[in-house]
């Protein structure tokens, strides 16, 4: 027998040792893999509820976003006219009131209007068009009695502001309005301008909105009642109009107003009496008395504290003019009815035809009126009486107004909100 070499034994021992180490390492690796798989499965099991919760939250968020979009679309479709009207109201208010920063911003983001002095239906008219576009909704604006007429700074600012808001605006100077001499000729000219504007090729739908202040609002109402404009009027808006000229004659001469069958004291500015006197004198038959009486009244300053005082010295007038003078200088409410009945028929007829309340049933368009609680010329009850006879008349009473001019203040926030709501409704129905 041969003895094993020592080196061979050592070699086998090393090989066995290596084999054991490999076996142990493999077992450790497999154990580690099992542990990692276990940990991973454990983490997955722990994460699964969180994944489910996260997925649920994502689904809820997606549904909420979808619902928000749908609601937004519905609101936009249903209320977009209100949103658009409020935007236009901001444009108009910022460019006509003392808000320099907002007014400047509006001036930057809106186009400069195009202003043209022209003749429409034979009447001198300021035509203001938006800076962009070829056709627009139209507004005919009728100002109150002012010597500057359509060139009064407030009127010019409003016309340009409306044009920046997207409207074509026509501001006519019908005969007699500047002087405060309202006649059937004044009404006929206003009606002709409205019809001519509605027929323009750059006016959409052949319809216009009418907007007036003071007696200009009354002329707008009268024009809207004319059969020749049937279907042409989109809406009528106004600030502090009169609706019954006979009531205003009583008010300006005797300082009382008939309310619920009772006399009620109501003070007005003297200028209202002067406008009434001029308008009634213009209704006299042509002749020397008419010319003489009108000349006297037109010579009276608009700011005279007692504008009818010169009439008390008139004694040489013939009966028709004398009857009018007696009515105008009377201060006794009890005598008013008999003095008014003694007027020539043509004066009483003119007063009837120049009173919107008498043809109120012909007002088919929406009518929106705003007035101060105690207007210095015409009581809000004038509009309330109109609303009783016309189907679509709404009155907004706000202390923000001082007759035809809005005055905004931080202390009268509620009044500002009411006036803003009035303007938004006006611009919405104007299109």
HUJO-V169383 format. One record per pair of residues at least 6 apart in sequence whose C-alpha atoms are under 6 Angstrom apart, sorted by the first residue. I is the first residue (numbers start at 1). J is the second residue. D is the distance in Angstrom with one decimal. If there is no record, write none. Layout:
I/J/D  I/J/D
This chain:
85/424/5.3  85/427/5.5  85/428/5.1  86/424/5.4  88/165/5.1  89/424/5.8  92/161/4.9  94/102/5.9  94/103/4.6  95/103/5.1  95/161/5.7  96/157/5.9  111/131/4.9  112/131/5.2  113/129/5.6  113/130/4.7  113/131/4.6  113/163/5.9  114/128/5.6  114/129/5.1  114/131/5.8  115/127/5.9  115/128/4.5  116/126/5.9  116/127/5.1  117/126/4.7  118/125/5.4  119/125/5.5  120/193/5.9  121/192/5.8  121/193/5.3  124/172/5.9  124/173/5.8  125/171/5.4  125/172/4.1  126/170/5.8  126/171/5.1  127/169/5.8  127/170/4.7  128/168/5.9  128/169/5.1  129/163/5.6  129/168/4.6  130/163/4.7  130/164/5.8  130/166/5.7  135/202/4.2  135/203/5.5  136/167/5.7  136/168/5.9  136/203/5.3  136/204/5.5  137/167/5.2  137/203/5.8  137/204/5.4  138/167/5.4  138/168/4.6  138/169/5.9  138/203/6.0  138/208/5.0  139/169/4.8  139/208/5.6  139/209/4.8  139/210/5.7  140/169/5.8  140/170/4.8  140/210/5.0  141/171/5.1  141/211/4.8  141/212/5.6  142/212/4.5  142/216/4.8  143/212/5.6  143/213/5.4  143/216/4.9  144/213/5.4  144/214/5.2  144/215/5.3  144/216/4.7  145/177/5.6  145/178/5.2  145/180/5.4  146/178/5.1  147/178/4.9  149/178/5.4  174/186/5.5  174/189/5.7  174/190/6.0  175/186/5.3  176/182/5.8  180/275/4.9  181/278/5.2  181/279/4.5  182/279/4.9  191/223/5.2  198/206/4.8  198/207/5.2  198/208/5.8  199/206/5.8  207/232/4.5  207/233/5.4  207/234/5.8  208/233/5.2  208/234/5.4  209/233/5.9  209/234/5.0  209/235/4.8  209/236/5.9  209/430/5.6  210/220/5.9  210/236/4.7  211/236/5.9  211/237/4.7  211/238/5.4  212/238/4.7  213/238/5.4  213/239/4.7  213/404/5.6  214/239/5.9  214/240/5.1  214/241/4.6  215/241/5.6  217/238/4.8  217/241/5.2  218/241/5.1  218/242/5.9  222/356/5.3  225/362/5.2  225/363/5.4  234/365/6.0  235/365/5.1  235/366/4.9  236/367/4.8  237/367/5.8  237/368/4.7  237/369/5.7  238/369/4.9  239/369/5.7  239/370/5.0  239/371/5.8  239/404/5.6  240/371/4.8  242/378/5.7  242/382/5.8  243/355/5.3  243/356/5.0  243/357/5.3  243/382/5.5  244/355/4.8  244/357/5.9  245/351/5.9  245/355/5.3  251/257/5.4  252/273/4.9  253/331/5.8  254/331/4.4  254/332/5.9  254/333/5.5  255/265/6.0  255/266/5.5  255/267/5.6  256/263/5.9  256/264/5.2  256/265/4.4  256/266/5.4  257/263/5.6  257/264/5.1  268/376/5.0  268/377/5.1  269/376/5.8  274/307/5.9  283/347/5.2  284/290/5.8  320/344/6.0  323/343/5.7  327/339/5.5  357/386/5.5  360/389/5.8  360/390/5.2  361/390/5.2  366/392/5.1  367/392/5.9  367/393/4.6  368/393/6.0  368/394/5.0  369/395/4.9  370/395/5.7  370/396/4.6  370/397/5.7  371/397/5.0  372/397/5.5  372/398/5.2  372/399/5.1  372/401/5.2  373/397/5.9  375/403/5.4  387/393/5.0  398/415/5.3  399/415/5.9  400/406/5.5  400/407/5.3  400/415/5.3
